[in-house]
Amino acid sequence: MTTPQEHPLEIDCHTLKTWLEEKRPLLLLDCREADEVERASLPGATWIPMGQIPQRLAELEPYREQVVVVYCHHGGRSLRVAEFLRSQGFRLAQSLCGGIDRWSQQVDPRVPRY
């Protein structure tokens, strides 16, 4: 069984890329606003804006014991969402350090920057 110590609160882009390539079971959660999602997104992500997370927590229930990687534009909102999810018992919730902007710079330049 994976321990929370093996899942720090933040994850870097290259680790996430590896996990996605390995098809590890995880939920990729986009917590940005609609206009941001229209500009750029990561394939396979579930979109729930940060402000709606508390009311829509039941939708995430199937992922309670799985890794949940939250991302936003630069990593600030996703860090707060990951902390909130951990406080609600999602002990493997993580924030993508640097957000989709860093992903675009370090992993996939086809993802538009804004």
Secondary structure, 3 states (H helix, E strand, C coil): CCCHHHCCCEECHHHHHHHHHCCCCEEEEECCCHHHHHHCCCCCCEECCHHHCCCCHHHHHHHCCCEEEEECCCCHHHHHHHHHHHHCCCCCEEEECCHHHHHHHHCCCCCCCC
